[in-house]
Amino acid sequence: MAGRAVAERVTVAEHFDVVVLGGGPGGYAAALYGASAGLRIGMVEESRVGGVCLHRGCIPAKELLQTAEVLRTIQRAGEFGIEVGSPKLELQASQTRKQQVVDRLTRGLEGLLKHRNVDVVAGTGTVVDAGERRVRVSDGSELSGDALIIATGSSPRALPGLDFDGTRILSSDHVLELDSVPDRVLVVGGGAIGCEFASFLVDVGSEVTLIEMLPRLLPFADPDCAEVVTRAFKKRGVPIHTDAHLTSIEGTRELAVGFEVGDTAHQVNVDKIVISIGRTPRSEGIGLEGSGIEVDDGGFIQVDGTMRTAVDGVYAVGDVVRGPQLAHVGFAEAIVAIKTILGEPATPVDPDRVPWGIYCHPEVAFAGLTEEQARERGHDVVTAVHRFSGDGRALIIGEPDGMVKIVAERDGPVLGVHIAGPWATELIAEGYLAVNWEATPADIGTYIHPHPTLSEVFGEATLTLTGRSLH
């Protein structure tokens, strides 16, 4: 069902200004933004509104990672002179709290959609005529619109020949529903999802091994940030194997997993395998075949900078289009689509400049180009790195590992900001603004950062690029 706040059932072939197929971040953002502009919106959602992010992704994952942070804090309480004994994790209680957070946010979203008079239709939608922007719902009803926005999202990507079974071979969906801590886990994939799950599992007591097929963890992040995470994982006892490839899985309850690193064969015995190699767009089975809507070899709907597809009046946003599969990118793309529908100027989303947040311990966040990317694109690059080890607030909270790295054009603007360390995902907003406003280090250096704060490290790094510094 689509939730308690579903509007009354629309009639067959009822016409809207905009029909939205999918109620995840891209879909509901389009619905809310369009409704606030006075458009009549019909939105089809097969489950409760909120999509993967709210129900099987961002929110539940970060709630469990918060559980891990609380546990770490209690375990270290003695460093602050507080004796609390040995903490005991009740994972099911954390799962209950997780669901309470999800339910509260879902009810709020349902209420907001109802308040803005968005017609939310429960069921699975299929495009039956792209030219007429017509969608048929699984109950047989139909919606048509002056415009159609496809926002069907994504699903966990499986390894070829290794299907998820929910017991031994787990997707991200399965990890978020664990009711007990597994003893031994192999995490396959060292990207954002893999690092977050590895961080959570080792903190709550699992013996974790992490393998990645590329040469390093977080291959899309700046190498200096990735190295901070790698060192932290190794310090917590997580074996990391990069340039690794699975070769065999044997056993039923206990799994003997073979993998190779170069020409060297390895084996690890585990109870569960977590596959975290990315997500695949949900573009199959939604009526795109023969519709004129173009889909690339990866299954992503092809769009231009204003999110238009090859069919007039049809748009696509979120994980179903190629680009960073991030909820906030879906929000931004939805705004671009609605503005285009309204005939308003819309600035395309630049994938190189969106903010990224990875919530493992330590956190990683960045916006803009890495040092390597900037050099490859011909920039005359200068960099500055300041570490949290010299920051008063970081020492106070007991989190001195990490750094802020600024990548800039010599005598020019900031090209990238990369943070690894405490609260990095909260600190990146300033860096994101600096990159997108093309601020120079001199521009930023004139502004005061409060003391003692973690944000001072960003200020110090940019000040260094002016040729003068304090610390």
Backbone torsions as a table, in degrees:
resi	resn	phi	psi	omega
1	MET	NA	157.9	-178.1
2	ALA	-87.9	3.8	174.6
3	GLY	110.4	175.5	-173.8
4	ARG	-71.3	-23.2	-173.7
5	ALA	-97.6	24.2	179.7
6	VAL	-68.3	136.3	178.8
7	ALA	-72.1	169.9	177.7
8	GLU	-60.1	148.8	-178.0
9	ARG	-56.8	127.9	178.3
10	VAL	-77.0	156.7	179.4
11	THR	-79.8	163.9	-179.2
12	VAL	-60.6	133.8	176.3
13	ALA	61.7	27.1	175.7
14	GLU	-65.9	141.6	-172.8
15	HIS	-102.8	138.5	179.9
16	PHE	-126.2	164.4	170.5
17	ASP	-65.3	-44.5	-180.0
18	VAL	-137.9	131.9	169.7
19	VAL	-104.3	130.6	179.4
20	VAL	-113.2	124.5	179.4
21	LEU	-101.3	101.1	-178.7
22	GLY	116.0	131.1	-175.7
23	GLY	-111.6	27.9	173.8
24	GLY	-81.8	-165.8	-176.1
25	PRO	-53.1	-46.8	178.6
26	GLY	-65.5	-41.1	-178.7
27	GLY	-69.8	-49.9	-177.2
28	TYR	-72.3	-28.1	174.9
29	ALA	-64.7	-42.0	177.1
30	ALA	-62.4	-42.0	-179.6
31	ALA	-64.0	-47.2	-177.6
32	LEU	-67.9	-44.0	-178.4
33	TYR	-67.8	-41.3	178.1
34	GLY	-65.9	-41.7	179.0
35	ALA	-63.9	-37.5	179.5
36	SER	-67.7	-18.7	176.3
37	ALA	-92.9	4.0	176.1
38	GLY	95.5	5.8	179.2
39	LEU	-81.1	147.4	174.7
40	ARG	-90.1	121.0	-170.7
41	ILE	-116.3	132.9	168.1
42	GLY	-114.9	126.5	-176.3
43	MET	-124.3	129.9	179.7
44	VAL	-103.1	127.8	179.6
45	GLU	-140.0	129.8	-175.0
46	GLU	-80.9	-16.0	179.6
47	SER	-133.7	-156.2	175.3
48	ARG	-73.7	147.1	-179.6
49	VAL	-61.9	152.3	-179.5
50	GLY	124.0	-27.8	174.6
51	GLY	67.3	-165.1	-178.4
52	VAL	-58.9	-44.3	-175.5
53	CYS	-54.5	-48.5	-175.3
54	LEU	-78.3	-34.8	-171.2
55	HIS	-105.7	-30.2	-174.4
56	ARG	-140.1	25.6	-176.8
57	GLY	-149.1	-112.3	-170.3
58	CYS	-48.9	-56.3	-171.6
59	ILE	-68.9	-54.3	179.7
60	PRO	-63.1	-36.6	179.5
61	ALA	-63.8	-42.9	-177.7
62	LYS	-72.7	-28.1	175.4
63	GLU	-65.3	-42.4	178.2
64	LEU	-67.8	-36.9	175.8
65	LEU	-65.5	-31.1	175.1
66	GLN	-68.2	-37.2	173.9
67	THR	-57.0	-45.1	179.3
68	ALA	-62.0	-39.1	179.6
69	GLU	-65.9	-42.3	178.2
70	VAL	-61.7	-42.3	179.3
71	LEU	-62.3	-44.6	177.6
72	ARG	-60.0	-42.3	-178.4
73	THR	-62.3	-44.4	-179.9
74	ILE	-66.1	-40.1	179.5
75	GLN	-62.7	-26.9	-179.5
76	ARG	-99.4	9.2	-174.5
77	ALA	-59.3	-31.4	-179.4
78	GLY	-60.1	-29.2	177.8
79	GLU	-62.7	-24.6	-178.8
80	PHE	-100.7	10.4	178.6
81	GLY	81.0	20.9	-178.8
82	ILE	-115.8	119.3	179.3
83	GLU	-97.6	119.4	-176.9
84	VAL	-125.8	-0.1	-176.5
85	GLY	77.9	-167.2	-178.0
86	SER	-90.1	116.9	179.7
87	PRO	-70.7	149.8	178.2
88	LYS	-121.4	126.3	-179.7
89	LEU	-86.2	128.6	170.2
90	GLU	-109.4	92.4	-172.8
91	LEU	-61.6	-35.5	-179.1
92	GLN	-63.8	-35.1	177.0
93	ALA	-64.9	-38.7	176.7
94	SER	-65.9	-38.0	177.2
95	GLN	-63.7	-37.4	177.4
96	THR	-63.9	-44.7	178.3
97	ARG	-63.2	-40.9	177.9
98	LYS	-55.6	-47.0	-177.5
99	GLN	-67.1	-33.3	177.1
100	GLN	-64.3	-41.3	177.3
101	VAL	-63.1	-46.6	-179.9
102	VAL	-61.0	-45.9	-178.3
103	ASP	-63.4	-41.2	-179.7
104	ARG	-63.4	-44.6	178.8
105	LEU	-66.1	-37.4	179.8
106	THR	-65.3	-45.2	177.7
107	ARG	-60.5	-39.6	177.9
108	GLY	-63.2	-41.6	179.1
109	LEU	-67.0	-43.1	178.1
110	GLU	-60.3	-41.6	178.9
111	GLY	-65.2	-38.5	179.6
112	LEU	-66.2	-42.4	177.3
113	LEU	-62.6	-41.1	178.8
114	LYS	-65.7	-41.9	-179.5
115	HIS	-61.3	-33.0	-179.5
116	ARG	-93.9	11.5	173.5
117	ASN	62.3	33.6	172.8
118	VAL	-80.2	126.8	176.5
119	ASP	-81.3	107.3	179.0
120	VAL	-96.9	118.3	-176.4
121	VAL	-106.5	123.7	-178.0
122	ALA	-81.0	127.4	177.4
123	GLY	146.0	171.0	177.4
124	THR	-90.8	127.4	-176.7
125	GLY	-100.8	148.4	177.6
126	THR	-135.2	136.1	176.5
127	VAL	-75.0	117.6	-179.9
128	VAL	-103.5	-20.4	175.9
129	ASP	-155.0	98.1	-177.0
130	ALA	-64.7	-37.6	-178.8
131	GLY	-61.5	-34.2	177.4
132	GLU	-95.2	4.8	-178.3
133	ARG	50.9	51.6	-174.9
134	ARG	-113.7	133.3	-177.8
135	VAL	-123.4	133.7	175.0
136	ARG	-104.4	134.0	-179.6
137	VAL	-94.8	155.7	-175.2
138	SER	-60.4	-19.1	177.1
139	ASP	-85.3	1.1	177.7
140	GLY	99.4	-13.4	178.9
141	SER	-75.7	162.6	-178.8
142	GLU	-133.1	149.1	175.3
143	LEU	-127.8	142.8	172.9
144	SER	-131.3	159.9	-177.3
145	GLY	-150.2	160.6	170.6
146	ASP	-64.8	-27.1	176.3
147	ALA	-140.5	154.0	177.3
148	LEU	-129.1	130.0	175.7
149	ILE	-115.7	120.4	178.6
150	ILE	-93.8	123.2	-177.9
151	ALA	-142.0	59.4	-172.9
152	THR	-86.4	-2.8	169.5
153	GLY	77.0	-150.0	-173.6
154	SER	-147.9	171.7	177.3
155	SER	-138.8	159.4	-178.6
156	PRO	-58.6	137.3	179.3
157	ARG	-85.8	130.3	178.3
158	ALA	-97.4	156.6	171.6
159	LEU	-74.7	141.6	179.1
160	PRO	-55.9	128.1	178.8
161	GLY	78.3	4.3	-179.1
162	LEU	-130.2	83.9	-176.3
163	ASP	-76.9	150.5	175.0
164	PHE	-68.9	135.3	174.9
165	ASP	-118.9	-4.8	176.6
166	GLY	78.0	-6.5	-178.9
167	THR	-115.6	-54.3	179.1
168	ARG	-105.1	-41.7	-178.6
169	ILE	-105.8	110.9	-170.1
170	LEU	-110.4	139.8	167.3
171	SER	-92.5	178.2	176.1
172	SER	-60.3	-35.6	178.1
173	ASP	-58.3	-44.0	-177.1
174	HIS	-69.1	-39.2	179.8
175	VAL	-60.3	-38.5	-177.5
176	LEU	-71.3	-8.1	178.9
177	GLU	-111.6	8.2	179.7
178	LEU	-57.7	134.0	177.3
179	ASP	-107.2	-0.8	174.1
180	SER	-149.0	157.8	-177.2
181	VAL	-84.9	118.4	178.0
182	PRO	-68.6	147.3	-177.8
183	ASP	-69.4	-48.2	-174.3
184	ARG	-134.1	129.6	-175.8
185	VAL	-134.8	137.6	168.5
186	LEU	-104.6	123.4	175.2
187	VAL	-101.4	120.5	-179.8
188	VAL	-101.6	111.3	-178.7
189	GLY	117.4	118.5	-177.4
190	GLY	-108.5	30.9	173.6
191	GLY	-84.4	-157.2	-176.4
192	ALA	-61.0	-48.9	-176.1
193	ILE	-66.0	-44.8	-179.3
194	GLY	-62.5	-42.1	179.6
195	CYS	-67.5	-37.4	177.7
196	GLU	-64.4	-44.6	-179.4
197	PHE	-69.4	-40.1	177.3
198	ALA	-60.9	-42.3	179.7
199	SER	-62.6	-47.2	179.8
200	PHE	-61.5	-48.9	-173.1
201	LEU	-66.5	-41.7	179.7
202	VAL	-68.3	-34.1	179.7
203	ASP	-68.2	-32.1	-178.6
204	VAL	-91.9	1.2	169.9
205	GLY	119.7	0.8	177.5
206	SER	-78.7	152.1	169.3
207	GLU	-89.7	113.2	-168.7
208	VAL	-113.3	134.7	168.6
209	THR	-117.9	137.8	-175.7
210	LEU	-123.7	126.8	175.9
211	ILE	-123.7	146.2	-178.1
212	GLU	-139.5	133.7	-175.7
213	MET	-75.7	-21.0	179.0
214	LEU	-90.6	172.9	-171.7
215	PRO	-68.8	-13.5	-179.7
216	ARG	-155.0	164.4	173.1
217	LEU	-66.4	158.6	176.8
218	LEU	44.1	59.6	-172.9
219	PRO	-63.9	-16.6	-179.7
220	PHE	-91.9	-7.6	-179.8
221	ALA	-94.2	167.2	175.7
222	ASP	-62.5	135.6	-177.3
223	PRO	-55.6	-33.0	-180.0
224	ASP	-66.3	-37.8	175.9
225	CYS	-68.0	-43.0	179.3
226	ALA	-60.5	-36.2	-179.8
227	GLU	-67.4	-33.7	176.0
228	VAL	-60.5	-45.2	179.0
229	VAL	-66.4	-43.1	-179.6
230	THR	-58.8	-46.6	179.2
231	ARG	-62.3	-41.1	-178.6
232	ALA	-65.4	-41.3	178.6
233	PHE	-63.9	-45.2	180.0
234	LYS	-63.0	-37.6	178.1
235	LYS	-63.0	-30.0	178.8
236	ARG	-91.3	10.3	173.1
237	GLY	85.3	23.7	179.0
238	VAL	-97.4	110.9	173.9
239	PRO	-66.5	132.5	-178.9
240	ILE	-119.9	127.0	178.1
241	HIS	-122.3	114.2	176.7
242	THR	-103.2	169.5	-171.9
243	ASP	53.5	37.6	-172.9
244	ALA	-108.4	147.8	179.7
245	HIS	-137.4	130.6	175.7
246	LEU	-64.5	140.5	178.1
247	THR	-121.5	-29.1	-177.5
248	SER	-161.3	152.4	172.4
249	ILE	-137.5	120.8	-179.3
250	GLU	-128.9	150.5	177.8
251	GLY	110.1	171.6	179.1
252	THR	-115.9	-69.6	178.4
253	ARG	-81.3	-53.2	172.6
254	GLU	-93.6	130.5	-176.0
255	LEU	-105.4	125.6	172.5
256	ALA	-96.9	110.0	-173.6
257	VAL	-106.2	123.4	175.8
258	GLY	-99.5	141.6	175.2
259	PHE	-151.0	159.8	-178.6
260	GLU	-119.7	140.1	170.4
261	VAL	-119.5	104.7	-170.8
262	GLY	65.9	-125.2	178.4
263	ASP	-98.5	7.1	-176.0
264	THR	-100.1	126.9	179.3
265	ALA	-88.8	140.1	177.9
266	HIS	-130.8	159.6	173.4
267	GLN	-142.7	142.1	175.4
268	VAL	-136.3	139.0	178.4
269	ASN	-99.9	125.4	-175.8
270	VAL	-138.8	168.5	175.9
271	ASP	-96.9	-29.8	-178.4
272	LYS	-144.2	151.1	175.4
273	ILE	-119.6	125.8	176.8
274	VAL	-101.9	117.8	179.0
275	ILE	-94.3	115.8	-178.0
276	SER	-134.4	69.3	-175.6
277	ILE	-111.6	22.9	177.4
278	GLY	108.8	-173.4	-175.6
279	ARG	-129.6	148.5	-178.9
280	THR	-108.6	138.7	-177.1
281	PRO	-66.2	144.2	178.3
282	ARG	-92.2	76.6	-179.9
283	SER	-111.5	-9.8	178.4
284	GLU	-85.3	146.2	174.6
285	GLY	74.8	15.5	179.5
286	ILE	-115.1	14.6	173.6
287	GLY	90.0	20.1	-177.4
288	LEU	-83.7	-22.2	-178.7
289	GLU	-62.2	124.2	179.1
290	GLY	74.9	7.4	-176.2
291	SER	-85.0	-16.8	-172.9
292	GLY	94.9	-13.9	175.8
293	ILE	-77.0	124.6	-174.3
294	GLU	-87.9	137.1	179.5
295	VAL	-125.2	133.7	-178.0
296	ASP	-82.7	-178.9	-175.5
297	ASP	-63.3	-23.4	179.1
298	GLY	-87.3	0.0	-179.1
299	GLY	89.2	4.1	-179.5
300	PHE	-85.8	137.6	175.5
301	ILE	-70.5	132.4	-178.0
302	GLN	-85.7	131.6	-178.9
303	VAL	-136.9	163.4	173.0
304	ASP	-94.5	-170.0	-176.0
305	GLY	-65.3	-18.7	177.7
306	THR	-103.0	17.3	174.7
307	MET	72.7	14.8	176.3
308	ARG	-75.7	140.4	170.8
309	THR	-89.0	-172.8	179.5
310	ALA	-74.6	-9.6	179.6
311	VAL	-104.1	128.7	-177.4
312	ASP	-58.0	131.3	177.3
313	GLY	84.1	-0.5	179.4
314	VAL	-111.4	130.3	-178.0
315	TYR	-124.1	162.8	174.6
316	ALA	-142.9	141.1	-177.2
317	VAL	-142.2	162.6	173.5
318	GLY	84.2	-154.4	-173.3
319	ASP	-64.5	-17.2	-178.1
320	VAL	-78.8	-7.4	173.9
321	VAL	-111.5	154.9	-176.6
322	ARG	-71.3	134.7	-179.4
323	GLY	148.8	-176.0	178.7
324	PRO	-59.5	123.8	-178.5
325	GLN	-87.2	76.2	-176.2
326	LEU	-128.4	140.3	-177.4
327	ALA	-57.5	-43.3	-176.8
328	HIS	-69.7	-24.1	172.5
329	VAL	-69.8	-39.9	174.1
330	GLY	-59.0	-41.6	176.2
331	PHE	-56.8	-50.7	-175.7
332	ALA	-63.4	-41.5	179.5
333	GLU	-65.6	-35.5	177.6
334	ALA	-63.1	-41.3	178.6
335	ILE	-63.4	-42.7	177.7
336	VAL	-59.4	-44.6	-179.1
337	ALA	-62.7	-46.6	-178.7
338	ILE	-65.1	-42.5	178.0
339	LYS	-60.4	-40.0	178.9
340	THR	-64.4	-42.9	177.5
341	ILE	-59.5	-38.0	-179.8
342	LEU	-78.2	-7.2	-178.0
343	GLY	80.0	18.6	179.7
344	GLU	-94.7	154.4	175.7
345	PRO	-61.5	137.9	-179.0
346	ALA	-136.4	126.8	178.3
347	THR	-85.8	119.8	-179.9
348	PRO	-58.2	150.3	176.3
349	VAL	-74.7	125.3	178.1
350	ASP	-94.2	109.4	-176.1
351	PRO	-61.4	-23.4	178.8
352	ASP	-73.3	-16.1	-172.4
353	ARG	-117.1	9.7	179.6
354	VAL	-80.1	153.6	178.2
355	PRO	-83.0	137.9	176.8
356	TRP	-113.1	143.2	174.9
357	GLY	-135.6	127.2	178.5
358	ILE	-122.4	122.7	-164.4
359	TYR	-101.2	25.1	172.4
360	CYS	-71.2	178.2	176.0
361	HIS	-114.2	114.6	1.9
362	PRO	-77.3	156.1	179.1
363	GLU	-70.7	156.5	174.8
364	VAL	-131.5	137.8	175.6
365	ALA	-148.8	147.0	-179.4
366	PHE	-159.9	161.4	173.3
367	ALA	-150.0	138.5	178.2
368	GLY	92.6	-166.4	-172.9
369	LEU	-82.1	145.4	168.0
370	THR	-74.7	168.1	177.7
371	GLU	-59.5	-43.2	-180.0
372	GLU	-62.7	-45.6	179.8
373	GLN	-62.2	-41.8	-178.7
374	ALA	-63.2	-42.4	179.3
375	ARG	-66.5	-40.6	179.7
376	GLU	-61.2	-29.2	-178.3
377	ARG	-91.3	9.6	172.0
378	GLY	88.3	10.7	178.6
379	HIS	-75.5	146.4	172.1
380	ASP	-86.0	96.7	-163.6
381	VAL	-92.8	137.4	165.6
382	VAL	-125.4	148.7	-178.9
383	THR	-133.3	158.4	172.6
384	ALA	-142.0	136.9	178.6
385	VAL	-124.9	127.3	171.6
386	HIS	-124.3	138.7	-173.0
387	ARG	-105.2	149.2	179.7
388	PHE	-69.2	-14.8	-178.6
389	SER	-62.3	-20.8	178.1
390	GLY	-103.7	9.2	-176.5
391	ASP	-97.7	130.0	-176.8
392	GLY	-60.2	-44.4	-178.0
393	ARG	-66.7	-38.6	178.6
394	ALA	-62.6	-40.8	177.8
395	LEU	-67.9	-37.3	179.4
396	ILE	-62.2	-43.9	-178.5
397	ILE	-84.1	-3.2	176.9
398	GLY	77.9	28.0	-178.8
399	GLU	-129.5	69.8	-175.3
400	PRO	-87.4	-2.4	-177.8
401	ASP	-83.2	134.8	175.8
402	GLY	128.6	-178.4	-174.7
403	MET	-163.9	164.4	170.1
404	VAL	-116.1	129.3	178.9
405	LYS	-121.3	127.3	178.0
406	ILE	-108.6	129.1	174.9
407	VAL	-111.2	124.8	-175.9
408	ALA	-139.1	159.7	170.0
409	GLU	-77.0	136.5	176.7
410	ARG	-58.0	124.5	-176.8
411	ASP	58.2	29.4	-178.7
412	GLY	-142.2	-160.0	-172.7
413	PRO	-78.9	165.8	172.3
414	VAL	-71.0	130.0	-178.5
415	LEU	-101.6	-26.3	-178.9
416	GLY	-162.5	146.8	175.8
417	VAL	-128.3	128.6	-173.8
418	HIS	-132.8	124.1	-175.0
419	ILE	-127.5	132.7	170.5
420	ALA	-132.3	122.6	-178.7
421	GLY	148.0	-165.0	-174.2
422	PRO	-62.1	130.2	173.7
423	TRP	57.5	29.3	-177.9
424	ALA	-56.4	-37.3	-176.8
425	THR	-68.6	-22.0	174.7
426	GLU	-86.4	-27.3	-176.0
427	LEU	-81.4	-17.6	-170.9
428	ILE	-71.8	-18.7	-176.5
429	ALA	-56.4	-41.7	179.3
430	GLU	-64.8	-40.0	177.7
431	GLY	-66.6	-38.5	177.8
432	TYR	-61.2	-45.2	178.7
433	LEU	-63.2	-40.8	-179.5
434	ALA	-61.0	-43.9	-179.0
435	VAL	-66.7	-44.9	-173.8
436	ASN	-78.8	-24.1	173.5
437	TRP	-90.8	2.0	179.6
438	GLU	53.3	43.4	177.5
439	ALA	-71.0	147.6	174.3
440	THR	-92.6	158.7	173.9
441	PRO	-54.4	-36.0	178.5
442	ALA	-64.8	-37.0	176.8
443	ASP	-60.3	-48.2	-176.0
444	ILE	-71.5	-35.9	-175.2
445	GLY	-62.4	-19.0	179.7
446	THR	-79.8	-11.2	-176.6
447	TYR	-95.1	146.9	-174.7
448	ILE	-91.9	132.6	172.2
449	HIS	-104.1	130.3	-176.0
450	PRO	-63.5	150.0	-178.3
451	HIS	-121.5	136.1	-3.8
452	PRO	-91.4	126.9	175.2
453	THR	-140.9	162.6	173.3
454	LEU	-68.9	-27.8	-177.3
455	SER	-65.5	-18.6	178.1
456	GLU	-59.1	-31.0	-177.8
457	VAL	-64.2	-38.8	174.8
458	PHE	-63.0	-46.3	-180.0
459	GLY	-60.9	-41.8	-179.8
460	GLU	-65.2	-40.4	-178.7
461	ALA	-64.1	-43.7	179.9
462	THR	-69.4	-36.4	179.3
463	LEU	-62.9	-35.7	179.1
464	THR	-59.2	-36.3	-178.0
465	LEU	-72.5	-8.4	174.8
466	THR	-83.9	-6.6	-179.1
467	GLY	98.8	-6.6	177.4
468	ARG	-135.6	153.5	179.0
469	SER	-152.6	170.8	177.9
470	LEU	-96.4	-57.1	-172.3
471	HIS	-107.0	NA	NA
